Amino acid sequence: QVQLVESGGGLVQPGGSLRLSCAASGFTFSRFPMIWYRQAPGKDRDVVATITSDGASTNYGDSVKGRFTISRDNAKNTVYLQMHSLKVEDTAVYYCNVRLNSRHYWGQGAQVTVSS
């Protein structure tokens, strides 16, 4: 079955950095685009970044452009989200996502808390 397992979340001070990982299994990872979402308390789940199946093209939400980088390693079935210059407003649960046959699959989420 499809599994997505996020890791790398935690508590960081404003201006700090974190790298999230999402290990995928149960499908042919290299054939599908991957997406990172985030959801802050009381807010909708929003797209943070997307990456094509071959990693050649990426897109970012306006609020994270220039600070976050999405990447993938198809040999390791893993997608990453490198986050720099973190702000308090980046605090959220971060989820990786894949769409297979019109169905969305989600990981359990990784909490990122930015606080001094």
N, C-alpha and C positions, 0 to 999 in steps of 0.2 A: 504494500500500500504506500501511497505518497506520504512522505514525512519531510517536514521542514523544521529544523532545530536551530534556533537563534542562540548566540552566546556573545559575551563581551560587554554586556551592559554594566552599569554601576553608577557610582556617585563621583562627580568631577566638578571642580571649581570653574567658574566662568573663565573663558579663555583657554580652557584645557582641551584635550583631545581624547577620543576613544575610537576603537575600531570594533565594529560588530561583524560577526560571521553568521552565515546561515548555511548549514550543511543539509543537502538535499538527497533524498533517496526515493526509490520506487517509481522513477520515471527516467527517461533519457534526457538528463539535465542539459546537455549541450544543444538540444534542439529547441529550447524554449527561452523566451525573454523572461527576465526576473524583475521584480518590483520590490522596493522597500516602501512601506507605509509607516506612519506614526499616528498615535492617538493620544492627545493630552486629555487630562481629566475634564469632563463636561463638554468635550469638543468632538467633532466628527473625525473619522479616520481619513487622513490625507496622504496623497502620494508624495513621497520624498524624492525618490530617484528610480529611474528605470534603466535597464541595460538589455541590448539585443542578445540573441542566442550566442553569437560569436564574440560579443564584447566590443564590437567595433563602434557602436553608437550608444550614447548615453543621454539622458535628459534629467533635469532637476527642477524641483519646485523653486519658485522665486526666492523663498525665504532661506534656502540653503545654498544657492548658487555661489560658487567661489569658495565655499567652506567645506562642503562634503564631496566625497568622491566614491562612486559605485564602481566595483570591479568584480571580475569573476575568474575562477580557475576551473575550467571544464574538466581538467584531469582529476581534480579533487572534489568535483560536484559541490562547489562552494561559491557563494556570492558574499561579497564584503561591502561594508559601508564605513569608509574612513571619515571621521568627523573631526574637524579642527575649529578653533575659535568658537567653542561652544558657548551658547547664551542660555540664560535662565529659561527663555521661551522655547528652547529645544527640549525641555523636559517632557517626556512622553514615554509610552510603551511603543517600541519599534517592532514591526512585523515584516517578515519577508513573505512573498506571495508569488504563486505561479498560477496561470490559467491553463487548464487542460480540458479540452473538449467542452468548452463553455462553462466549466466549473472552476471556481476559485479555491485554492488550497492555501491555508495559513499555518504559520508556525505558532508557537505558544506565546511568543513575544519576549522582548528583552527590555527591561526597565532602564531608562537613562534619566538620571537626575542631575541637573546642573544647579549647583547651589554653593554659596560661600559659607 
